[in-house]
Amino acid sequence: MRLSLILLITLISISQLSNAQFVDVSTDAGVTQRDSTVDPDSGTWLGPGTAAVDYDNDSCWMDIFVIGDGGLPNALYHNNGDGTFQDIAEKAGIANTPKARGCVWFDYDNDGWRDLYVTCDGPNFLFANNGDGTFTDVSVEAGVADDLHGTSIAVADYDHDGWLDIYVANWGRPRSLLVFDPAPRINRLYRNLGDGTFEEVAEDAGVADNGIAWGAIFFDYDNDTWTDLFVANDHGPDKLYRNKGNGSFEDVSNQSGIVTQIRGKPTGAMGLCVGDYDNDKDLDLFVTNYDEDLLWRNNGDGTFSNVAEEVGVANEGVGWYASFVDIDLDGDSDLYVVNGDVDKSQKTNINRLYENHQGRFVDKAEDYNLEVNAVARGATAGDFDNDGDVDFYIVNNTGNTLLKNNVNPDNNRIKIRLRGTESNRDGIGARVEVKIADHIQTQELVCGTGFLGSDSLEMEFGLAKANRIDSIIVKWPSGIIDTYREMYGIDNISLIIITEGEASQLNVDVEAKGKQSVTWGKIKIAEVFQNYPNPFNPETWIPYKLTESMGVNISIFSSTGELIRQFNLGKQTPGDKTLYWDGKNINGEEVASGIYFYQFEAGNTHSMRKMWLIK
């Protein structure tokens, strides 16, 4: 009897553990990708980047882009919404980017469709999302086809003009790893001019770093609403640049306490992530390294202290990707670190999952089935199965891995997607605080995190068993602050879409799988987006959206104000619409190259946007 009881308890424990793990669904999902590399000299040891995104706006199903390593084509895995994915990179026009390294998704033209930037050992690529499942290469026209061997990419609106800017980390080491005095390659800062083009301003802005850059990340470390910049350099020194709020940055690396050596060894920094692991409402910085990883705790006074060993996250592998996420949905940030050996150092390839226990961490990777013993580099986090918790896609040298999160499935959670109006469309740089009683979770929406890629642009918050939130505060880059108080029935909500502006009542948007998606904020009855392609020759499409039936007029003007063409479209039904323009004037004649404006009028909405015709 006693033996039977022991066996029963053991079986129950095993069952509970198996239900609280990550499950490898790579094969069933169809995302293992990769055959053997076809070009071993293309820098395969560097590893490819990957990034999660809902590129086609299909009810928040996260898709996956992964760089083709070793001469292989890129993959764009479209999420079918049923647990499977389909590679459509070739059809979409983004399969071929020679010697690619890093990638990131962001809406550079604020048209509501996320675009793709890819760094390479050679010219980089910017692909404009056409909104129909295809992309157009606008790299040269946009002025961002840098060829200095780009690695990671950081994206933010550093100058608060409502348009997202790009910082490109350039890696200066030549092909041989035995050369320890590589020629530096200066990093680039591309300022978005808002007309489809960028200007390179790194030197003028004071961030033309010339180290061997693996990574860069924008985040607001001093809580002044201006996004700052951290650059991770192999063999150091790492750099922290404070945003002065006037279009320029100040190097504050020394006074911040950021050091270039640990125990007499150079830092050898690779990957970056930020999060508020100690719930004190400021952002801490984690840096992966060749020797030991660093956790720079934000002291709240402009300085940082390395507490990695003290709190238990001084990882001993060769760390690459890292991300602060709430794995177990208990209301605090855990930390996932991806390891991958290089140069046959014999260091561990076991990944780490550091579970947060009131500011101290315990490695639970084995318990949660997150070890993935393979040489890895990049990874991306996102809610790929749309159940509100964070899953992982990991890029390995033996086939990629998609891990579905089954940890604490009964814990409540919310997922937040931001829509900027005065700020950039995706709300990148916004800070969100979720308060339950005296416990406050703080996240900043960061674009370009981990290693050579980025996590999704949604924010997931674990709530444990709580079904009531005291407040959610959103601090937008524009300076607008939206506050929502006393929310109940959170266990029935899967997604919250928060639109920048005046906080208002909840509006039910979509109902799926028994849970609701709700929209908070000012709701526009009509909205026009950026035309695509832009620049164009000679034809283009102007997308717009109506939430109720109304009359629509769209007029096209030259840069001097001359009326070129007018479309009186009459009363239209609600939904997503598109206007086609063939580049001809009211007399049927083709117009000349130049800047044109289109004016959108529908109901009480009046909006003007710029487009660019190039012949």
C-alpha positions in Angstrom: 0.0 0.0 0.0 2.8 2.4 0.9 4.6 1.6 -2.3 1.5 2.2 -4.4 1.0 5.6 -2.7 4.6 6.6 -3.5 4.1 5.6 -7.1 0.9 7.5 -7.3 2.5 10.7 -5.8 5.4 10.3 -8.3 3.1 9.9 -11.3 1.1 13.0 -10.2 4.4 15.0 -9.8 5.6 13.9 -13.2 2.2 14.8 -14.8 2.2 18.2 -13.2 5.8 18.9 -14.3 5.0 17.8 -17.9 2.1 20.3 -18.0 4.3 23.1 -16.8 6.9 22.9 -19.5 7.7 24.3 -22.9 6.9 21.9 -25.7 9.0 21.7 -28.9 6.5 22.0 -31.7 9.0 22.9 -34.5 8.4 19.9 -36.7 4.6 20.0 -36.6 4.7 23.8 -37.1 7.0 23.5 -40.1 9.7 26.0 -38.9 12.8 23.9 -38.4 14.0 25.4 -41.7 17.5 24.9 -42.9 19.3 22.3 -44.8 23.1 22.3 -44.6 24.8 25.6 -45.4 25.8 26.1 -49.0 28.4 28.7 -48.4 30.7 27.9 -45.5 32.8 31.1 -46.1 29.8 33.5 -45.7 30.3 33.9 -41.9 28.1 31.1 -40.7 29.7 31.1 -37.3 28.2 34.6 -36.8 24.7 33.2 -36.8 21.6 34.6 -38.3 19.1 36.9 -36.7 15.3 36.4 -36.4 12.4 38.6 -35.5 8.7 38.0 -34.7 6.0 40.2 -36.2 2.4 40.4 -37.3 3.4 41.6 -40.8 -0.1 41.1 -42.4 -2.3 42.5 -39.6 -4.3 39.2 -39.5 -5.7 39.4 -35.9 -2.4 39.4 -34.1 -1.0 36.0 -35.3 2.7 36.4 -34.9 4.8 35.5 -38.0 8.5 34.8 -38.0 11.3 36.1 -40.2 14.7 34.4 -40.0 17.9 35.2 -41.9 19.3 32.6 -44.3 22.6 31.4 -42.8 25.5 30.2 -44.9 24.2 31.3 -48.2 20.7 29.9 -47.7 17.6 32.1 -48.5 15.8 33.9 -45.8 12.5 32.5 -44.6 9.2 34.4 -43.7 7.0 32.0 -41.9 3.4 33.1 -42.2 1.4 32.0 -39.1 -1.7 30.0 -40.4 -3.4 30.4 -37.0 -3.7 26.6 -36.6 -0.3 25.8 -35.1 1.4 25.6 -38.5 3.4 28.1 -40.6 4.2 28.5 -44.3 7.4 29.9 -45.7 6.4 32.7 -48.2 9.7 34.7 -48.3 10.2 34.1 -52.0 6.6 35.1 -52.9 6.9 38.2 -50.6 10.1 39.3 -52.3 12.4 39.2 -49.2 14.2 35.8 -49.6 17.5 37.1 -51.0 19.7 39.4 -49.0 23.4 38.2 -49.6 25.5 37.6 -46.5 22.7 38.8 -44.2 23.2 39.1 -40.4 20.5 41.0 -38.5 16.8 42.0 -39.0 14.1 44.1 -37.4 10.5 44.9 -38.1 9.2 48.5 -37.7 6.7 50.8 -39.4 9.1 53.4 -40.9 6.4 55.3 -42.9 3.6 55.1 -40.3 1.1 53.5 -42.6 0.1 50.7 -40.2 2.1 48.0 -42.0 5.4 46.9 -40.5 8.4 47.1 -42.8 11.6 45.0 -42.7 15.3 46.1 -42.3 18.1 43.6 -42.9 21.8 44.2 -42.2 24.5 42.4 -44.2 28.2 42.0 -44.8 27.6 44.3 -47.8 24.7 46.6 -48.7 21.8 46.5 -46.2 18.1 46.3 -47.2 15.0 48.2 -46.3 11.8 46.5 -47.6 8.6 48.5 -47.6 5.5 46.5 -46.7 3.0 46.9 -49.6 0.1 45.7 -47.4 -0.8 42.9 -49.8 1.7 40.2 -48.6 4.5 41.6 -50.8 7.4 44.0 -50.1 9.4 46.5 -52.2 13.1 47.1 -51.8 13.5 50.8 -51.1 17.0 50.7 -49.7 18.7 53.0 -52.2 15.9 55.5 -52.5 15.6 55.7 -48.7 19.3 56.2 -48.3 20.0 53.3 -45.9 21.9 50.8 -48.1 25.0 50.9 -45.9 27.7 48.3 -46.7 30.0 48.3 -43.6 29.0 44.8 -42.3 26.0 45.6 -40.2 25.0 43.4 -37.2 22.3 44.4 -34.8 19.7 47.2 -35.4 18.1 49.5 -32.8 15.0 51.5 -33.7 13.4 54.4 -31.9 12.1 58.0 -32.4 15.1 59.5 -30.7 14.2 63.1 -31.7 10.5 63.0 -30.9 9.2 64.0 -34.4 6.9 61.0 -34.7 9.0 59.1 -37.2 11.2 56.0 -36.3 15.0 56.3 -36.8 17.5 53.5 -37.3 20.8 52.9 -35.5 23.0 50.2 -37.2 25.8 48.5 -35.3 28.7 47.7 -37.7 31.2 44.9 -36.9 34.8 45.8 -37.7 36.6 42.5 -37.4 38.0 41.0 -40.7 37.4 37.4 -41.7 40.2 35.8 -39.6 39.4 35.4 -35.9 43.1 35.4 -35.3 43.5 39.1 -36.1 43.2 41.0 -32.9 43.7 44.5 -34.2 40.7 44.9 -36.6 40.0 48.0 -38.6 37.1 49.9 -36.9 33.9 50.5 -38.8 31.8 53.4 -37.6 28.1 52.8 -36.7 25.3 54.6 -38.4 22.4 56.7 -37.2 19.7 57.2 -39.8 17.3 60.0 -39.0 13.9 59.5 -40.6 12.8 62.6 -42.6 9.2 61.6 -42.8 9.1 61.5 -46.6 10.4 58.0 -47.2 14.0 59.0 -46.9 16.7 59.1 -44.1 19.8 61.2 -43.5 22.9 59.7 -41.8 23.7 61.8 -38.7 25.8 59.6 -36.4 28.7 62.0 -36.2 26.6 65.1 -35.7 24.5 63.3 -33.0 27.7 62.1 -31.2 27.1 58.4 -31.6 29.5 57.5 -34.3 31.0 54.7 -32.2 34.0 52.9 -33.9 34.2 49.7 -31.8 33.6 46.2 -33.0 29.8 46.4 -32.5 27.7 43.4 -32.0 24.6 45.1 -30.6 22.8 48.3 -29.8 19.6 49.1 -28.0 17.6 52.2 -27.4 15.9 52.6 -24.0 15.2 55.4 -21.6 17.5 54.7 -18.6 17.0 58.0 -16.8 13.2 58.3 -17.1 13.3 61.7 -18.9 11.1 60.4 -21.8 14.1 60.8 -24.3 15.4 57.4 -25.4 19.1 56.7 -24.7 21.5 54.4 -26.5 23.7 51.5 -25.4 26.3 50.0 -27.7 27.8 46.5 -27.1 31.4 46.1 -28.5 33.4 42.9 -28.8 36.5 43.3 -26.6 35.0 46.6 -25.3 34.6 49.3 -24.5 30.8 49.3 -24.3 29.2 52.7 -24.5 26.2 54.4 -22.9 25.0 57.5 -24.7 22.5 59.8 -22.9 20.0 61.6 -25.1 20.2 65.3 -24.5 16.8 66.0 -26.1 18.2 68.4 -28.8 19.1 65.8 -31.4 22.4 64.9 -29.9 23.8 62.4 -27.3 26.4 62.6 -24.6 28.8 59.7 -23.8 28.2 59.0 -20.1 29.8 55.5 -20.0 32.4 56.4 -17.4 30.2 58.3 -15.0 27.4 55.7 -15.3 29.6 53.0 -13.8 29.6 50.9 -17.0 33.1 49.3 -17.1 35.0 47.6 -19.9 36.6 44.8 -18.0 35.3 42.2 -15.5 37.9 40.3 -13.4 40.6 41.7 -15.7 39.0 40.4 -18.9 37.5 42.5 -21.6 33.7 42.3 -21.6 33.3 40.8 -25.1 29.7 41.9 -25.3 27.2 40.4 -27.8 23.5 40.5 -27.0 21.3 43.1 -25.1 18.0 43.3 -23.3 16.3 45.6 -20.8 13.6 45.1 -18.2 12.6 46.1 -14.7 13.6 42.8 -12.9 13.4 44.4 -9.4 10.1 46.2 -10.0 11.5 49.7 -9.0 10.1 51.4 -12.1 13.4 51.9 -13.9 15.0 49.8 -16.6 17.9 47.4 -15.9 20.3 46.2 -18.6 21.5 42.6 -19.3 24.5 42.1 -21.5 25.6 38.7 -22.8 29.4 38.1 -23.1 32.0 35.6 -24.1 33.2 35.0 -20.5 30.5 36.0 -18.1 27.2 37.8 -18.6 26.5 41.2 -16.9 23.4 42.5 -15.2 23.6 46.2 -14.9 21.1 47.2 -12.1 19.8 50.7 -12.6 20.5 52.6 -9.4 18.0 55.3 -10.3 20.5 58.1 -10.1 22.1 57.8 -13.5 24.5 55.0 -12.4 24.5 51.2 -12.8 26.0 48.3 -10.7 26.8 44.9 -12.1 24.9 42.5 -9.8 25.0 39.4 -12.1 26.9 37.2 -9.7 25.1 38.5 -6.7 21.6 37.7 -8.1 22.6 34.4 -9.9 22.8 35.3 -13.6 26.5 35.3 -14.3 26.0 32.7 -17.1 29.2 30.8 -17.9 28.4 29.9 -21.5 29.1 32.0 -24.6 25.9 34.1 -24.3 24.2 35.6 -27.4 20.4 36.3 -27.3 18.7 37.3 -24.0 15.3 38.5 -23.1 13.4 39.6 -19.9 10.0 37.9 -20.1 7.5 36.7 -17.5 7.7 33.0 -18.3 5.5 31.8 -15.4 3.0 34.7 -15.5 3.5 35.5 -11.8 4.0 39.2 -12.3 7.8 39.6 -12.4 10.4 39.4 -15.2 12.3 36.2 -15.7 15.4 36.0 -17.9 16.1 33.7 -20.8 19.7 33.4 -22.2 20.7 31.5 -25.4 24.3 30.0 -25.4 26.4 28.8 -28.4 30.0 27.8 -28.4 32.5 29.4 -30.8 36.2 28.7 -31.5 35.8 25.3 -29.9 36.1 26.8 -26.4 34.3 23.8 -24.9 31.9 26.1 -23.1 28.3 25.0 -22.5 25.7 25.2 -25.2 22.9 24.8 -22.6 20.5 27.7 -22.6 19.5 29.3 -19.3 16.1 30.2 -17.9 16.5 32.3 -14.8 13.3 32.4 -12.8 12.8 35.5 -10.8 12.4 35.0 -7.0 12.0 38.5 -5.6 15.0 39.9 -7.4 17.1 36.7 -7.1 17.3 34.1 -9.9 17.3 30.3 -10.1 18.1 28.5 -13.3 14.9 26.4 -14.2 15.8 25.7 -17.9 15.9 21.9 -17.3 12.6 21.9 -15.4 10.9 24.0 -18.1 12.5 22.1 -21.1 14.2 25.3 -22.3 17.8 24.0 -22.4 18.0 23.3 -26.1 21.5 21.8 -26.2 22.7 23.1 -29.5 25.0 25.8 -30.8 22.6 28.8 -30.9 22.9 32.5 -31.7 19.6 34.4 -32.3 16.1 34.0 -31.0 12.9 35.9 -30.8 10.1 35.9 -28.2 6.4 36.3 -29.1 3.0 34.9 -28.5 3.0 32.6 -31.5 -0.1 30.6 -30.5 -2.1 33.7 -29.4 -2.8 32.4 -25.9 -1.3 35.4 -24.1 2.0 34.0 -22.8 5.5 34.2 -24.4 6.8 31.4 -26.7 10.4 31.2 -28.1 11.8 30.6 -31.6 15.5 29.8 -31.4 18.0 29.7 -34.3 20.5 26.8 -34.0 23.2 25.4 -36.2 21.3 22.0 -36.3 17.8 23.3 -37.2 15.7 25.9 -35.5 13.4 25.3 -32.5 9.9 26.7 -31.7 9.0 26.2 -28.1 5.4 26.6 -27.0 4.8 27.9 -23.4 2.7 25.6 -21.2 3.9 27.0 -17.9 1.1 28.0 -15.5 -1.6 28.0 -18.2 -4.3 28.9 -15.5 -2.5 32.2 -14.5 -4.2 35.3 -15.8 -2.4 37.5 -18.3 -2.9 40.5 -20.5 -1.3 41.3 -23.9 -1.0 44.9 -25.0 -0.6 46.3 -28.5 0.0 50.0 -28.9 -1.2 52.4 -31.6 0.4 55.7 -31.7 -1.2 58.8 -33.2 1.0 61.7 -32.2 3.9 59.2 -31.5 5.1 56.7 -34.1 2.4 54.2 -35.2 3.6 51.2 -33.1 4.3 53.3 -30.0 7.9 52.2 -29.8 9.6 53.9 -26.8 6.3 54.1 -24.9 6.4 53.0 -21.2 3.6 50.9 -19.7 3.0 50.5 -16.0 0.6 47.8 -14.7 -0.4 48.2 -11.1 -2.1 45.6 -8.9 -2.3 46.7 -5.2 1.3 47.8 -4.4 2.9 45.7 -7.1 3.9 47.6 -10.3 5.2 46.0 -13.5 7.1 48.3 -15.9 7.9 47.6 -19.5 9.2 49.8 -22.3 8.4 48.9 -25.9 11.8 48.3 -27.4 12.5 47.5 -31.0 15.8 45.7 -31.6 16.6 43.5 -28.7 18.4 40.2 -28.0 21.0 39.4 -30.7 20.8 40.3 -34.4 17.0 40.5 -34.2 14.1 41.6 -32.0 11.2 40.3 -30.0 7.6 41.0 -31.0 6.1 44.4 -30.7 3.5 43.3 -28.2 3.8 43.5 -24.4 2.8 40.5 -22.2 2.1 40.9 -18.5 1.6 38.0 -16.1 -1.1 38.6 -13.4 -0.9 35.4 -11.4 -4.4 34.8 -10.1 -5.6 38.4 -10.1 -8.6 39.3 -12.2 -8.5 43.0 -11.3 -6.0 45.7 -12.3 -5.9 48.9 -10.3 -4.4 50.9 -13.1 -2.5 50.9 -16.4 -0.5 54.0 -17.3 0.9 54.5 -20.8 3.6 57.2 -21.2 4.0 57.9 -24.9 7.1 59.3 -26.6 5.0 62.4 -27.5 4.6 63.2 -23.8 0.9 62.1 -23.8 0.0 60.0 -20.7 -3.0 57.8 -20.8 -4.3 56.4 -17.5 -6.9 53.6 -17.1 -8.2 52.7 -13.6 -10.0 49.8 -11.9 -10.4 47.1 -14.5 -12.2 43.9 -13.7 -12.8 40.7 -15.5 -9.3 40.6 -16.9 -9.5 36.8 -17.1 -11.9 37.3 -20.1 -9.5 39.5 -22.0 -6.8 38.2 -24.4 -5.6 41.4 -26.0 -5.8 45.1 -25.2 -5.2 47.6 -28.0 -4.4 51.0 -26.6 -4.7 54.0 -28.9 -2.7 57.1 -28.0 -4.8 60.0 -27.0 -7.6 60.8 -24.5 -8.4 57.8 -22.2 -12.0 56.7 -22.7 -14.4 53.8 -22.1 -13.6 50.3 -23.3 -14.8 49.4 -26.8 -15.2 45.7 -27.6 -13.4 45.1 -30.9 -13.1 41.4 -31.6 -14.2 38.2 -29.8 -12.2 35.0 -30.4 -11.8 31.7 -28.6 -14.1 32.8 -25.7 -12.0 35.8 -24.9 -12.3 39.4 -26.0 -10.0 41.8 -27.6 -10.7 45.4 -26.4 -9.6 48.7 -27.6 -8.9 51.6 -25.3 -8.4 55.2 -26.2 -9.8 57.6 -28.8 -11.3 55.7 -31.7 -11.1 57.3 -35.2 -14.1 56.7 -37.4 -11.9 57.1 -40.5 -8.1 56.9 -41.0 -5.8 57.2 -44.1 -2.4 55.5 -44.2 0.9 56.0 -46.2 0.7 55.1 -49.9 2.6 52.1 -51.2 5.0 51.8 -52.7 6.6 55.0 -51.8 8.6 56.2 -53.6 6.7 55.0 -56.7 6.8 55.0 -60.5 4.3 55.6 -62.0 1.4 54.0 -60.0 0.6 53.7 -56.3 -2.1 52.7 -53.9 -3.5 54.8 -51.0 -5.0 52.7 -48.1 -7.6 53.9 -45.7 -10.1 52.5 -43.2 -13.7 53.4 -42.3 -15.4 52.3 -39.1 -18.9 53.4 -40.3 -20.5 54.3 -43.6 -19.6 57.8 -44.9 -18.7 59.8 -47.9 -15.0 59.9 -49.0 -13.0 62.4 -51.0 -9.3 62.1 -51.9 -7.5 64.9 -53.6 -3.9 65.0 -55.0 -1.9 68.2 -55.0 1.5 69.2 -56.3 4.2 70.6 -54.0 3.1 74.1 -55.1 -0.6 73.4 -54.1 -2.0 72.8 -57.6 -4.9 70.3 -57.7 -3.7 67.4 -59.8 -6.5 64.9 -59.4 -9.7 64.5 -57.4 -11.5 61.3 -56.5 -15.1 61.8 -55.2 -15.8 58.3 -54.1 -19.2 58.8 -52.6 -20.7 57.0 -49.6 -18.8 53.8 -48.8 -19.4 50.9 -46.4 -17.1 50.3 -43.3 -13.9 48.4 -43.8 -10.3 48.5 -45.2 -10.2 50.3 -48.6 -7.6 51.2 -51.2 -7.5 54.0 -53.8 -5.4 53.4 -57.0 -3.7 56.3 -58.7 -2.0 55.8 -62.0 0.3 58.9 -61.8 -1.8 60.9 -64.2 -3.5 64.3 -63.8 -7.1 65.3 -64.4 -6.4 65.5 -68.2 -5.0 61.9 -68.3 -1.4 63.1 -68.7 1.5 61.6 -66.7 2.8 63.9 -64.1 6.5 64.7 -63.5 8.8 63.4 -60.8 8.5 65.2 -57.5 6.8 65.4 -54.1 2.9 65.2 -54.1 0.4 65.4 -51.3 -2.9 63.5 -50.9 -5.7 65.0 -48.9 -8.2 62.6 -47.3 -11.7 63.7 -46.2 -14.2 61.4 -44.6 -16.8 62.4 -42.0 -15.0 64.6 -39.5 -11.6 63.3 -40.5 -9.3 65.6 -42.6 -5.8 64.4 -43.1 -2.9 65.2 -45.5 0.1 62.9 -46.3 3.1 63.2 -48.6 4.3 60.9 -51.4 7.2 60.8 -53.8 7.1 60.0 -57.5 10.5 59.1 -59.0 11.0 58.4 -62.7 
